[in-house]
């Protein structure tokens, strides 16, 4: 179950983001009853979260707050069910940085939604090998999503 709340004051295609999250969860073999919350916030709120939870000043694009520490199953394992956690996105920040990534604001939001979801599933990018694995998987999911809509 995916719940999306847009408290950002910015018009966002919420149905598209929920559809992308659903697609990604299916691709990662997460149980369809696993719970995910997506919250879209303004820059002031994101700045407050960024400082409170990460000790960093100013707004950021995405934050992830895992709950049950679910992981994508191995091929012979059953899909996990439980609380994935919360993804907090700031549409103003994602739109402002989209050009730096050679993406449209919508594509940047898509990319960062998947990035946040992968963090909920235990992926990280602190070490070079982890970063490559995480970003490759992020790219693979986005490419499959785009192909499914072509």
ABEGO torsion letter per residue (X at the ends): XBBBBBAAGBBBBAAAAAAAAAAAAAAAGBBAABBBBBBBBBAAAAAAAAAAAAGBBEBBABBBBBAAGBBBBBAABBBBBEBAEBBBBBAAAAAAAAAAAGBBAAAAAAAAAAAAAAAAAGBBAABAAAAAAAAAAAAAAAAAAAAAAX
